[in-house]
Amino acid sequence: MGNATQPIEMAGNGAPSAAAPRDHFSQIAANWSYFGPPLRPSPSDTAVVQRAVARLRAGARTVVLGLTPEIVGCDWPADVRLTAVDHSPSMIQALWPPARGPKNAEAIQADWCAMPIESGTIDLVAGDGCYVLFAHPHGYAALTREVRRVLRNGGHFTIRVFLRPDEPESLADIAHAVAAGEVGSVHALKLRLLAALHGSSGDGSRLDDVWQAWKKLPPLPATLADARGWTAEEITGIESYLGMAARYFLPTLREFRQSVGAHLREVECAFSADELGERCPTFVLTRDD
Ligand SMILES: C[S@@+](CC[C@H](N)C(=O)[O-])C[C@H]1O[C@@H](n2cnc3c(N)ncnc32)[C@H](O)[C@@H]1O
């Protein structure tokens, strides 16, 4: 494990950049193995990252935002230098060293908005869903600026982003879809609830509001859950949102492009064919001085 730095929770304009507390993920880590796509990357999402990894030059320096096993476990060039950056000591303890990853990969405890990494030195930064934890627009801008700072000119940033649709769904729409068997997984249901509740109790979506909305849905008969492959553990996983004041921020596609486009150039925006793939594209962006 490398350096430890103090987390920075403020964006440059003095506004809070992060909307979830530092121990947020360790509070839900006990249930993390029961999270699945779209809340975790699917094989087709990971394939986009793998293509960027395959293009790396010999001796490339790379940064992973977080410890996402699907990213760290990509097929990296043998001589790559990979640094995983995560601000939570308990998450690092739980997930590091990884089951699969490049030789000599290191994890450092630091904030993504203040990485102890020299400017202009990184060939690839990769992350999954990281923006959702930042307030929009100032937190989003703070993260993009820091990623741009560490990238060398021509370096790439792969990031899967959770979006809300242009046309919001209502909770009644979602209840109908559940009853009609049109929601394939409890993870997709969570993402739909998060998007539907966006802005309903302030900026972003408060996790406790998602839990409250889930409790008001018509209960799923156990047999129906079984028939769809929803396990009891996955279903109770949503219980971890109970009482959580943390907020997730889901921009529209246009809002995300506007925010990130001020700092990085878009090379690719890949939508998977998986459930809600249209709401979770993986972007490949580049620093283009
Ligand atoms: C990468 S995110 C999202 C999870 C991801 N979708 C996955 O499949 O693993 C989760 C991780 O980000 C870390 N994290 C959240 N905000 C952070 C920040 N501002 N700086 C550094 N690490 C952060 C958490 O501690 C957690 O380990």
The ligand as an SDF file (V2000), in Angstrom:
LIG
                    3D

 27 29  0  0  0  0  0  0  0  0999 V2000
  -15.7650    2.7960   -7.9080 C   0  0  0  0  0  0  0  0  0  0  0  0
  -17.0900    3.1550   -6.8850 S   0  0  0  0  0  0  0  0  0  0  0  0
  -18.4940    2.2800   -7.5570 C   0  0  0  0  0  0  0  0  0  0  0  0
  -18.4770    0.7830   -7.4950 C   0  0  0  0  0  0  0  0  0  0  0  0
  -18.2520    0.1110   -8.8020 C   0  0  0  0  0  0  0  0  0  0  0  0
  -19.4090    0.2530   -9.6770 N   0  0  0  0  0  0  0  0  0  0  0  0
  -17.8680   -1.3420   -8.6550 C   0  0  0  0  0  0  0  0  0  0  0  0
  -18.3700   -2.1810   -9.3890 O   0  0  0  0  0  0  0  0  0  0  0  0
  -16.9950   -1.6570   -7.8420 O   0  0  0  0  0  0  0  0  0  0  0  0
  -16.8420    2.4550   -5.3100 C   0  0  0  0  0  0  0  0  0  0  0  0
  -15.5300    2.7730   -4.6100 C   0  0  0  0  0  0  0  0  0  0  0  0
  -15.2190    4.1360   -4.7390 O   0  0  0  0  0  0  0  0  0  0  0  0
  -14.6110    4.6090   -3.5320 C   0  0  0  0  0  0  0  0  0  0  0  0
  -14.7780    6.0810   -3.5220 N   0  0  0  0  0  0  0  0  0  0  0  0
  -15.9480    6.7610   -3.5370 C   0  0  0  0  0  0  0  0  0  0  0  0
  -15.7200    8.0910   -3.6110 N   0  0  0  0  0  0  0  0  0  0  0  0
  -14.3670    8.2560   -3.6490 C   0  0  0  0  0  0  0  0  0  0  0  0
  -13.5230    9.4050   -3.7260 C   0  0  0  0  0  0  0  0  0  0  0  0
  -14.0200   10.6380   -3.7840 N   0  0  0  0  0  0  0  0  0  0  0  0
  -12.1930    9.2220   -3.7440 N   0  0  0  0  0  0  0  0  0  0  0  0
  -11.6730    7.9490   -3.6760 C   0  0  0  0  0  0  0  0  0  0  0  0
  -12.4270    6.8280   -3.5940 N   0  0  0  0  0  0  0  0  0  0  0  0
  -13.7580    6.9830   -3.5820 C   0  0  0  0  0  0  0  0  0  0  0  0
  -15.3430    3.8690   -2.4490 C   0  0  0  0  0  0  0  0  0  0  0  0
  -14.5890    3.8220   -1.2530 O   0  0  0  0  0  0  0  0  0  0  0  0
  -15.5450    2.4950   -3.1030 C   0  0  0  0  0  0  0  0  0  0  0  0
  -14.5020    1.6150   -2.8000 O   0  0  0  0  0  0  0  0  0  0  0  0
  1  2  1  0
  2  3  1  0
  2 10  1  0
  3  4  1  0
  4  5  1  0
  5  6  1  0
  5  7  1  0
  7  8  2  0
  7  9  1  0
 10 11  1  0
 11 12  1  0
 11 26  1  0
 12 13  1  0
 13 14  1  0
 13 24  1  0
 14 15  1  0
 14 23  1  0
 15 16  2  0
 16 17  1  0
 17 18  1  0
 17 23  2  0
 18 19  1  0
 18 20  2  0
 20 21  1  0
 21 22  2  0
 22 23  1  0
 24 25  1  0
 24 26  1  0
 26 27  1  0
M  CHG  2   2   1   9  -1
M  END
$$$$
